[in-house]
Amino acid sequence: MPHDLLNQTVTALGGTLHRVVIHDVVDGTYLAWLHLQRDGESLYLDARPSDAVALALRCAAPVLVAE
């Protein structure tokens, strides 16, 4: 599965998925970020919410949703 591959890639590069944030709705489309951490640095990547949640489940990362 692509989500397993992404999890393994992030781990192999020394990073972790810190959390998933579903942060906005634009024209009826939800938007999400993957919050990755490596060596104390943070990186936010745009992602489809469905992919982000699937990855969070595999990584045991929390999913946060803005009001």
PAZAPA-4460 file (N, C-alpha, C; in steps of 0.05 Angstrom, whole numbers, plus 32768, in hexadecimal, padded with zeros to 4 digits):
% residues 67
    n_x    n_y    n_z   ca_x   ca_y   ca_z    c_x    c_y    c_z   seq   type   mol
   8011   7FE8   8000   8000   8000   8000   8012   8019   8000     1      M     A
   8009   802E   7FF3   8018   8047   7FF2   801D   8053   800E     2      P     A
   800A   804F   8020   800C   805A   803B   8022   804C   804B     3      H     A
   8025   8032   8047   803A   8023   8054   8055   802C   8049     4      D     A
   8057   8030   802F   806F   8039   8022   8077   8054   802D     5      L     A
   8065   8067   802F   806B   8082   8039   8074   8080   8056     6      L     A
   8067   8070   8066   806F   806C   8082   808C   8062   8083     7      N     A
   8093   804E   8073   80AE   8043   8073   80C2   8057   8069     8      Q     A
   80BB   8067   8056   80CD   807C   804B   80D3   8091   805F     9      T     A
   80BE   809B   806D   80C2   80AF   8081   80D4   80A4   8098    10      V     A
   80CF   808C   80A0   80DF   807F   80B5   80FC   807B   80AC    11      T     A
   8100   8072   8094   811B   806D   808A   812B   8087   8088    12      A     A
   811D   809D   8083   812B   80B7   8082   812E   80C4   809E    13      L     A
   8127   80B5   80B3   812B   80BF   80CE   8115   80D1   80D8    14      G     A
   80FE   80D1   80CB   80E8   80E2   80D4   80D2   80D2   80E1    15      G     A
   80BF   80E1   80EB   80A6   80D6   80F6   808F   80E7   80EE    16      T     A
   8078   80DA   80EC   805F   80E9   80E9   8056   80F2   8104    17      L     A
   8058   810B   810A   8050   8116   8124   8032   8117   8128    18      H     A
   8025   8120   8113   8007   8122   8113   7FFD   8129   80F8    19      R     A
   7FE3   8125   80F4   7FD5   812D   80DC   7FC1   8143   80E5    20      V     A
   7FC0   8158   80D5   7FAE   816E   80DB   7F9B   8173   80C3    21      V     A
   7F82   816F   80C7   7F6E   8176   80B3   7F66   8192   80BA    22      I     A
   7F6F   81A5   80A9   7F70   81C1   80B1   7F5C   81D4   80A4    23      H     A
   7F50   81CC   808E   7F3E   81DF   8080   7F2C   81D0   806D    24      D     A
   7F17   81DF   8064   7F05   81D6   804F   7F04   81ED   803B    25      V     A
   7F0A   81E7   8022   7F09   81FB   800D   7EF8   81F0   7FF6    26      V     A
   7EE2   81FE   7FF0   7ED0   81F6   7FDB   7EC6   81D9   7FDF    27      D     A
   7EC1   81D2   7FF8   7EB7   81B7   7FFE   7ECD   81A1   7FFF    28      G     A
   7EE6   81A9   7FFC   7EFC   8196   7FFC   7F0C   8199   8016    29      T     A
   7F0F   8183   8025   7F1F   8184   803E   7F3D   8184   8036    30      Y     A
   7F4D   8192   8047   7F6A   8194   8043   7F78   818A   805C    31      L     A
   7F8E   817D   8058   7F9D   8171   806F   7FBB   8176   806C    32      A     A
   7FC9   8175   8082   7FE6   8176   8083   7FF0   815D   8091    33      W     A
   8007   8154   8088   8017   8140   8097   802C   8150   80A6    34      L     A
   802D   814E   80C0   8041   815C   80D0   8057   8148   80D6    35      H     A
   806D   814A   80C8   8084   8138   80CB   8099   8145   80DC    36      L     A
   80A8   8135   80EB   80BE   813F   80FB   80D7   812E   80F6    37      Q     A
   80EE   813C   80F5   8108   812E   80F3   811D   8140   80FF    38      R     A
   812C   8135   8112   8142   8143   811F   8138   815E   812A    39      D     A
   8121   815F   8136   8117   8178   8142   810B   818C   812E    40      G     A
   810B   8185   8114   8100   8197   8100   80E4   818D   80F8    41      E     A
   80D3   81A0   80F2   80B8   8199   80E9   80B4   819F   80CC    42      S     A
   80A4   818F   80BF   809E   8193   80A2   8080   818C   809F    43      L     A
   8072   819E   8091   8056   8199   808B   8053   8194   806E    44      Y     A
   8046   817E   8067   8040   8176   804C   8022   8176   8047    45      L     A
   8019   8181   8031   7FFD   817F   802A   7FF6   8163   8023    46      D     A
   7FDE   815A   802A   7FD6   813F   8024   7FB7   813D   8022    47      A     A
   7FAE   812A   8014   7F91   8125   8014   7F8A   811A   8030    48      R     A
   7F74   8123   803B   7F6D   8119   8056   7F6B   80FA   8057    49      P     A
   7F60   80EE   8043   7F5E   80D0   8044   7F79   80C3   8045    50      S     A
   7F8D   80CD   8036   7FA8   80C2   8038   7FB5   80C8   8052    51      D     A
   7FB1   80E0   805C   7FBC   80E9   8075   7FB2   80D8   808C    52      A     A
   7F98   80D3   808D   7F8D   80C2   80A3   7F97   80A5   80A0    53      V     A
   7F98   809B   8088   7FA2   807F   8085   7FBF   807D   808E    54      A     A
   7FCF   8091   8089   7FEB   8091   8092   7FEC   8094   80B1    55      L     A
   7FDC   80A5   80BC   7FDB   80A9   80D9   7FD4   808F   80E7    56      A     A
   7FC2   8080   80DC   7FBA   8066   80E9   7FD2   8053   80E9    57      L     A
   7FE1   8052   80D3   7FF8   8041   80D2   800F   8049   80E4    58      R     A
   8011   8063   80E9   8027   806E   80F9   801F   8073   8116    59      C     A
   8006   806E   811D   7FFB   8074   8138   7FFE   8091   813F    60      A     A
   7FFA   80A2   812B   7FFC   80BF   812F   7FE0   80CB   8134    61      A     A
   7FDE   80E0   8143   7FC4   80EC   8148   7FBA   80FB   812F    62      P     A
   7FA0   80FC   812D   7F93   810C   8117   7F84   8123   8124    63      V     A
   7F8B   813B   811D   7F7E   8153   8128   7F6C   815F   8113    64      L     A
   7F55   816A   811A   7F43   8176   8107   7F3B   8192   8112    65      V     A
   7F40   81A6   8101   7F38   81C1   8108   7F1A   81C4   8108    66      A     A
   7F10   81D7   8118   7EF3   81DC   8119   7EEC   81E8   80FE    67      E     A
***
